[in-house]
């Protein structure tokens, strides 16, 4: 039987992937909300979807559905709103008796996780976190490879994605609203690193700028040098010449692991897992959120060692060196 979905943040960048996933899994999007009304993508999937620009009117509508006939009740609310609103919108979903499907990061502050766990138990509904990288075949194979490994791997993670001047003026450029670069673009990677290589033993930060961060992680089964950037100047020349705007790389013991292909096609699989009762939840999301919170409150190390190849150990933190992560 088709399930009834609502969507919060329908005008956002990631929202069409959720619309597509809801459509592909044979379900209905009955209502959506966003203060911005550029939501023409709804016509491609659910032209009959009710749309609201005010959260109060959306709230009233889904509350009416909750009190109505069984077939009109909302089963899931998908949340694609700005990071700092995720907690409030998850609470809204639970209050009206719906399961929440929330984009990353589930919350910015780790102490909100415990409160949501209490609300989840009280409401007898579920909170799901979208951690789609866990479904990439190459990363699943890597996890299986290191499941019983005794040696610690040398891992180098690089994620550079171009963001224009708009980024700094938007909520994404506000550390308080997005959680900064480490939270906004890094949370998925910090999640899969711990999922694959185990818990964090210690962490240090080597570079902390509004658009660029780098550091070192010691995990149970890996030492990880990581670099995150939204600065176009950090993109490898080969990426620029190819006309691409993002560079994702993970090397394991100097062997490149290709995982760029299929990166944007995983949301339908996430929905399939959730509808089958196997989705990732609050406790799955917790380790990465706590790690990023720690990173964001750590001062850069004065004399770092094992730095990422994009950092020049002989220069200041403002210097840039664009070269391959692997030797």
N, C-alpha and C positions, 0 to 999 in steps of 0.2 A: 504493500500500500504506500503511495507517495506520501512523503513527509512535508510538513509546512515549515518553510524557512523565512526568516527575516534577515535583513542585511543592514548593519550600521556602518556608515562611511562609504556610501555607494559611489561617490564621485572620486574616490582615491585611486591611486595607481594600481594597487593590488586587487581592488574590488572585482574587475572583470574576470580574474581567475577563479574567484569564488562563484560568480554568476555561472561561469562555464561548468564548474564542478557540480553545482546544484542541478544544472540542466542535464549534464551527462549522466548523473546518477538517477535520473528519472524522478526528481522531486520538484516541488513548487516553491517559487519565491513570491510570497504574498504581500510583503511590504518592505520598503527600504527607506532610509533616512540619511540626509546629509544637508548641512547648512548651505552647501553649494548645489546648484541645480543643473550642472552639466553632467547629466546621467543618461545620455542618449544610448549608451551601451545596453541599457535595459531592454531596448527594442529588439536587440538581437536574440534575446533569450526569453524575457518575460514582459511583453508589452502590456499585460494586464496588471502588473504589479502596482500596488498602491505606493505612492511616493510622498514623503513629508520632508520639509525643510526645517521643521522645529521638532526637537527631541520630545517636547512635552506632548505634542499632538500624536506623535508616534507612540509614546508611552500609553496614552489614553486608548489608542486603537488596539494595541496588543493586550492591554488589560481587558478591553471589551471582548477580545477573542478568548482570553482565558476564562471568562465567565460565560461564554457562549457554548454552543454545541461542541461535542467532542471533535468532530471533523474540522472545525474552524480553529482549534487551538494551535498555538505555535509550538512546534517540536524543537526547533533549533534557531538560535540567533547567531549569525556569523558577524564577527567584529573586525572591521578594517579601519577603525578610527585612529586618530593620532595616539601615540604610545601612552601619553599621560592620562588618556581617558579610558584605556582598556579596563582598568580595575572597576570603574564606575559602570561601564557597559556590561561587563561580566555579571556584576551584581544585579543589574536590571534584568538580564536574562534569567537568572536564578529566581528572582522575585516573581516573575510571571510564569514560572514552571517550565522553562525551556532549558535545554542544554546549551552551553556556550561553546562556540568554535572561535578561538581568538588568535589573530595574527601575532607574530613575534614583535616585541617581547610581551609575554603575558602580563607582566607588571614591570615597573622600573625599580621599585623598592622591594627587597626580598621579604621584609616583614609583612607585606600584604599577602604573601602566599599562605601563611598560616590562617589569616582571617578568611580567605577564600575557601580553604579546606573546611573550616567550621561551617561556612554557609553552604558548601556543597553537601555536607552531611545532613544539615538541617533541612535543606530543600529536596534532598534525595534526587538531585539532578547532577549532571557531569559538567566539568570544565575541561575542554580539550584545547591543547596548544598546537599550533601549526608548526611542526618541525620536519619539513618535507625533505631535508637533506638525508635524513635517516632512511629514506626510501630509494636513494640512488644506488643502483647495483654495484658500482665501483666502490662505494663506501661500505656497503654491506659486506662485500668480498674482503675489504681491508679489515673490517672488524673480525670476521671469521679467521683471517690469517693470524691476527694477534691474540686470539682468544686464549691460547695456551702458550704464548711466546714467553720465553724467559729473558731474552735480551731487550734492552731499551732502544727504541728506534730514534733516529735523528730526523725530525720532521720540520719542514719549512712551509709555512702558510703565508700566502700572499693574496690579498683581495684589494683590487683597485677598481673603483667605479667612478666614472665621470659624473660630476654634479655641477651645474652652472651657478650663476650668482643668486638665482632664486632660492637656492638651498639655504643660504645664510639668512635670508629674510623670512623663511618659512619656519614652522614649528620644528622641522627636522634640524634646523641649525641652532635651536635652543637646547642647551644641555638639560635644563630642567624639564623640558617637554618631551625630548626624544631619548635622553640618557646618553647623548653624545655618540661619537663614531663607534666606539666599542659596543654600545648597546644597539644602535640603529642598524648598522650593517654587519656587526661582528657576532651578534648573539647566536645565529645559526651555526657558525663555525666553532665557537666555544662550546656549543652543545655537542656537536658531533665529535670533536676532539676528545671530550670526556667520555662520550658514549663508546668510542673506539678504544681509547688508550687508558681509561680509568681515571680515578680521582686525582685532584690536584694535590701535590705535595708542597709546592711553593710556587710563587709567582713574583716576577719583577717587571717593572715598566721602564723602557728605555727612551721612549719618545711620547710626549703628550702635547698635541696641538689640536686646535678646533677641528681640523680636517684630516689629521694624520696621527696614528698611534702605532706603537710597536713595543714588543716586549718578549719575555721568555717565560715559558711554563715548564715546570717539572711535573709530569704525570706518572702514574704507576708504570706505564710501559713506553713512555716516549719523552724526549726533550724537544720542546716545540719553540721555534723562533717564529714570531708572527708579526705581520705588518698589514695595517688597514689604512686605506686612503680614499678620499673623494676628490683628490686633486688631479686634474688632467695631466699635470706635468710629471706625475709618477708613472703614467702608463708606458709600458714598453713600446719602443718604436715599431716593432712588428705588429702590435695590436692596433696602433694608430694607422699604419699603412694599410691594414686590412679593413679599415673603416669600422672597427669595433670600439665600443665605449667602456668595456669592462674586461678585466684580466683576473681570472681566478686560477690559483695554482696551489697544489699540495705536492711536495716532494717527500718521499719516505726513503731514507738512506740514499739520497741523491737520485732516486728514480721518480720521474714525473708521474703523477696520478691524474689522468685527464677526467675532469668532472664538470666541464663547462656545458657540454651537450646535454640537453634534457633538463637543465636547471630550472627552466620556467614551466615545465610541463608536469609537475608533480602534485598540484593541488587536487586534481580529480582522484588520484591515488590516496591522498590524505582523507578525502571525504569517504572513499570506499572503506578505508580502515575504520573510520569513526562509525559509519553505519553498520559495520560488522562487529562493533564493540571492541575494537583493538586500537583505538586512537591513543595518542600520547596525551597525558594529563598534567596536573599540577606538579606532582612529584617528579615527573620526567623533566619539566621545565626548570625546576628549582636550582640544580647545580650550576647551570650556565648563568642564571640571573644573579646568584650569589657571587660567582666569580667576577662577572662584569662590575658588579657593585664594588667589590674589593679593588679591582683594577682602577676604577674611576676615583677611588679614594687613596690611591698610592702615588707618592711622588716619584718622578723618574730617578733611577739609580745614577749616582754621580759618576761612577766608574763601571759601566756595564761590561759584561763579557758575553760571549756567544751571541753577538748582535745579528740581526737580520741583514742579509747582503745588500739591501737597499739603503742601509745606513752606513755612513762613512765613519769609522772609529776614530779617524784622525781629524775630523771636522766637527763643527757645531751641529746641533740638531736641525738647523735650517738647511743644511746641505742635502743635495739629492744625488743619488747614484742609481741609475736605472740599469740593472744588469740581471741576468738570470739568477733564479734562486739556487738552482743546482750548480755544482762546480763544473 
